[in-house]
Amino acid sequence: QVQLAESGGGSVQTGGSLRLSCAASGSRYNRNRMGWFRQAPGKEREGVAIILLGAGSTNYADSVVGRFTISRDNAENTVYLQMNSLKPEDTGMYYCAAGPVFAGGTWYRLDPQGFGYWGQGTQVTVSS
C-alpha cells in the first residue's frame, strides 16, 4: 500500500550538512504520520524526528533538537530531513517510515511501533 524511497545520504565532516529526502506513494491514510529513524552498527534503531503530514506538527529526539528539521513538500508526497551541524554520533543508516494517525493517540512518540512501512535506508557518515 505504501512505498518509501530515501535519498540524499553521504559522507561529510563534522559540522557539515546533509538533506535527506523520502519519496512516498500509496495510501494517504497509512502515511499520515511520517518519521525518520537511524541505526548505527551494533545499536538499536532510534527515532530521530516525526511529522504529521496534515497538521505539520513535529517532534524530535533530544539529541537532534536545534540541528535537524523535518518538513514536507506542498503535495505531501515527500518528506525531508535537513541535518545541520552534524556530529560523528549522527553516523548511521537513516530510514524513512510511515504509519496512520489515530484520534487521541500519542502521535509524537518516537519509536518504531506504529510505523508499518519502511524504506530501505540511506547511509550517513560523519567523520571527525
C-alpha positions as CSV (number, residue, x, y, z in Angstrom):
1,Q,0.0,0.0,0.0
2,V,2.8,2.4,0.8
3,Q,6.2,2.6,-0.8
4,L,9.1,4.8,0.6
5,A,12.4,5.6,-1.0
6,E,15.1,7.5,0.8
7,S,17.9,9.5,-0.8
8,G,20.5,12.2,0.0
9,G,22.8,10.3,2.3
10,G,26.6,10.6,2.0
11,S,29.8,11.3,3.8
12,V,30.6,14.7,5.4
13,Q,32.9,16.1,8.0
14,T,31.9,17.3,11.5
15,G,29.9,20.4,11.2
16,G,28.6,19.7,7.7
17,S,25.1,19.4,6.4
18,L,23.0,17.0,4.5
19,R,19.4,16.9,3.4
20,L,17.6,13.6,3.2
21,S,14.6,13.0,1.1
22,C,11.8,10.4,1.4
23,A,9.6,10.0,-1.7
24,A,6.3,8.4,-0.5
25,S,3.4,6.9,-2.5
26,G,0.4,4.8,-1.8
27,S,-2.4,5.0,0.8
28,R,-2.6,8.5,2.2
29,Y,-4.2,7.2,5.4
30,N,-1.2,4.9,6.1
31,R,1.3,7.7,5.8
32,N,-0.4,10.5,7.7
33,R,2.5,10.2,10.2
34,M,6.0,10.1,8.8
35,G,9.2,9.6,10.6
36,W,13.0,9.4,10.3
37,F,14.9,6.7,12.2
38,R,18.5,5.9,12.3
39,Q,20.6,2.9,13.3
40,A,24.3,2.7,13.9
41,P,26.2,-0.6,13.7
42,G,25.6,-2.7,16.8
43,K,23.0,-0.3,18.2
44,E,19.2,-0.4,18.2
45,R,17.1,1.7,15.8
46,E,16.2,5.1,17.3
47,G,13.7,7.7,16.4
48,V,15.0,11.0,15.0
49,A,12.0,13.1,14.0
50,I,8.3,12.7,13.1
51,I,5.8,14.9,11.3
52,L,2.1,14.8,10.7
53,L,1.5,15.4,7.0
54,G,-1.8,17.2,7.5
55,A,-1.2,19.4,10.5
56,G,2.6,19.7,10.1
57,S,3.2,19.0,13.8
58,T,6.7,17.7,14.5
59,N,8.6,16.1,17.3
60,Y,12.4,15.5,17.6
61,A,14.8,13.4,19.6
62,D,16.6,15.5,22.2
63,S,19.9,14.7,20.5
64,V,19.0,16.5,17.3
65,V,16.9,19.4,18.6
66,G,18.1,22.7,17.1
67,R,20.2,20.9,14.4
68,F,17.7,18.8,12.4
69,T,14.5,19.9,10.8
70,I,11.8,17.6,9.4
71,S,9.5,19.0,6.7
72,R,7.2,18.1,3.9
73,D,6.5,19.4,0.4
74,N,3.3,21.1,-0.7
75,A,1.9,17.9,-2.4
76,E,2.7,15.9,0.8
77,N,4.5,13.3,-1.3
78,T,8.0,14.0,0.0
79,V,9.4,14.3,3.5
80,Y,12.7,15.9,4.1
81,L,15.3,15.8,6.9
82,Q,17.6,18.8,6.9
83,M,20.6,17.9,9.1
84,N,23.0,20.7,10.1
85,S,26.0,20.8,12.5
86,L,26.5,17.1,12.0
87,K,28.5,15.1,14.6
88,P,30.2,11.7,14.3
89,E,27.5,10.3,16.6
90,D,24.9,11.1,13.9
91,T,26.5,8.4,11.7
92,G,24.2,5.6,10.8
93,M,21.7,4.2,8.3
94,Y,18.7,6.5,8.1
95,Y,15.3,5.1,7.4
96,C,12.0,6.7,6.4
97,A,8.9,5.3,8.0
98,A,5.1,5.8,7.6
99,G,2.0,5.0,9.6
100,P,-1.5,6.1,10.4
101,V,-2.7,8.6,13.0
102,F,-5.4,7.8,15.4
103,A,-7.5,10.4,17.3
104,G,-6.4,10.6,20.9
105,G,-3.2,8.6,20.1
106,T,0.3,9.6,21.1
107,W,1.4,10.6,17.6
108,Y,4.6,12.2,18.9
109,R,6.2,9.0,20.2
110,L,9.5,8.4,18.5
111,D,9.5,4.6,18.5
112,P,9.2,2.1,15.6
113,Q,5.8,0.8,16.8
114,G,3.0,2.3,14.8
115,F,5.1,2.7,11.7
116,G,4.1,-0.1,9.5
117,Y,6.0,0.9,6.3
118,W,9.8,1.4,5.9
119,G,12.2,2.4,3.3
120,Q,15.4,0.7,2.5
121,G,17.6,3.4,4.1
122,T,20.3,5.8,3.2
123,Q,23.7,5.9,4.8
124,V,25.0,8.9,6.6
125,T,28.6,9.0,7.7
126,V,30.1,11.9,9.6
127,S,33.9,11.9,10.1
128,S,35.7,13.7,12.9
